Amino acid sequence: MSGSLRLLSKLLLITVAGLPGITQNGWTQLVNEGPARATITKVGTTGAQFLKLGVGARPLALGGAYVAAGTDLPALYWNVAGLAWFRGGAAQFTHTTYLAGISYDVALVAVSLGSIGTIGGALYYLNSGEMLVRTVEEPEGTGERFSVQNLALQVSYARNLTDRFALGGSLKYIRETIWHSTATAVAVDIGLRFITPFERLVIGASISNFGPKMRMDGRDIYFSVDPDPQRQGNVEVVNAAYLLDAYDLPLLFRFGMALKAIENESLRLQLLTDAAHPNDNTGYMNFGAELSLRDLIALRVGYKNAFERDSEQGLTLGGGLALVMASLRARFDFAHASFGRLGSTRWVSVEIAF
């Protein structure tokens, strides 16, 4: 048997060596760098994709370049360490009708505990809306309807270790539901933020969604089968289940910088950039710029997922308005994000301080 394998290997090498431009020594390079390997990607290999949608109209208008800049409530998502600079208490609500009519809502809350640090919480909820149940036999629908519902609950804590450096962490419970089947997991986020000696430059880094794999389970995957329908009198009904694969969480590492190019009492111009490395796609960069007038009116522009392979994301725009009254502090933010041939999304955030 071993002699046959050696003969087969030699024949294979001789055949490959006869191909144009391929030598026997180049066989290893063909295997490692050939066209077949070039077509293999990790796109679509993770679960809980709703965790990648982003949070907050302000960060999304800035192209998602928010790892170093965020010290407000959306820092709970982008880099929890930024929450260490948060003061007081506030709650924020964000809504968008995502692509294909999907509804996505996020609620954030945080309270500063002074020198102890800052605690916060978040609720992420995605609902696909009802869809027809279709089968091969009934492609127009069986009369039943189903929906996809995703939920994540998060608790966070961040603290300044020095006046320039902070660490933060989050614990998240994640659940995906498709009709009668669910998958759950618990994940953690870790972030850090540092104000450089050049006061106007801040750097930040975060790791999001570090946790175990998720596997769907529920009554939808169970069925009964007759192992031998041609015979009578044997076991005619065997309970069985589809063997479903387990999928990683969308692990994401981000590193970013924020530069206050102009800063005075009436005007502030901030330039932002992030680099991101996901475990289910190619790396990409985000860019953003924000012009703020007396911290009351803000104009924002950004570009999302630059250099990502086959990306449909791109230009982002938005603005914000702050209202300050004797007993009320509120902020309204809006963002528009282009998805190329897929259309666009619009995000609205409302924040109330207490």
Residue, then its C-alpha position, 0 to 999 in steps of 0.5 A: m500500500s505504501g509503495s502505491l502511494r509513493l508511485l502516485s505521489k511521483l506521478l502527481l509531481i511529474t504531471v504538475a511539473g509538466l504544467p506551463g510555468i510549474t516546476q517540481n520545486g514550485w509545487t509547494q508554492l502552488v498549494n500554499e498560494g494557488p488560485a484555490r487558496a486565494t478564493i477562500t475567505k472567512v466571510g460569513t463564518t461567524g454568528a451574532q452579526f448584529l454585534k457589528l452594526g455599530v451604535g450611536a448616530r454620532p459615531l456612525a456619522l464619523g464613519g465608525a472611527y470612534v475608538a479613541a474619540g468616544t468619552d460619551l455613552p456610545a463608548l460602551y460599544w466602541n471602546v468602554a475605556g472611554l467611559a472613564w472620562f464620562r461625568g454625571g449620568a445619562a441615557q441614550f436611545t438609538h433607532t434605525t431601520y436597517l437594510a431590508g426593513i430590519s429594525y435595530d434599537v439600542a438603549l445605553v445608560a451610564v453613571s459616574l461614581g467619581s474616583i471609583g470609576t463609571i458603570g454602564g449598561a446597554l441593551y441591543y435588540l434586532n428584529s427582522g420582522e415577520m417573513l413567510v415560511r417557504t419550503v421546496e414543496e411550497p415555495e410560495g409559503t406554507g401559511e406560517r410566518f417566522s422572524v429573526q430576533n437578536l438580543a444582547l445585554q451588557v454591563s460595563y465598568a471603566r476607570n482612570l488609572t492615571d489622569r491620562f490612561a484608562l482601562g475598561g471592560s464589559l460582560k455581554y449576554i448574547r442570544e440569537t433566535i430564528w423561529h423556534s431555535t436559539a443560540t446563546a453565548v457570554a462574551v467580554d469586551i476590553g478597552l484602553r485609552f491614552i492621552t499622549p504627551f501631545e495633549r491634542l492626540v489621543i489613542g485607543a484600542s479595544i477587543s470586542n466579542f471575545g467568547p465561545k462559539m454559538r450553536m443553534d438548538g430548538r425544535d426546528i432541527y428535530f424530525s422523525v425518519d423511517p431508516d428503511p421505508q422498504r421494509q415492514g415490521n422494523v423500527e419505523v420511526v426514529n427521532a433524529a436531529y440535524l447536526l448544526d455547526a457552531y460558529d465563532l463570535p465576530l471578534l474584532f480588534r480596533f486601534g484608533m487615533a483622535l486629533k483635535a486639530i482646532e480647539n478654542e471656546s467657540l470652535r473645535l475640529q476633530l480628525l479621527t481614524d481607526a484600523a480594524h481587524p475582524n476574524d471574519n473579513t479583511g482588515y479595514m480603516n475608518f475615517g471621520a471629521e467633526l466640526s463643533l460650534r460651541d458644543l451646541i451644533a456639530l457637523r460630521v463626515g466620515y468614510k467607513n470600511a475603507f480598503e475592505r475587500d468587496s465592501e459596499q460601505g462608504l461615505t457617512l454624513g450627519g450632525g448633532l444639536a444640543l439643548v441646554m436648559a435649567s432642568l434639561r440637557a438633551r442631545f439629538d444626533f442624526a447619521h446617514a450611511s451609504f451602502g452602495r448598491l444596497g441603498s443607505t441607512r439612517w440613524v437617530s439618537v436621543e440622549i438625556a442627561f440626569 
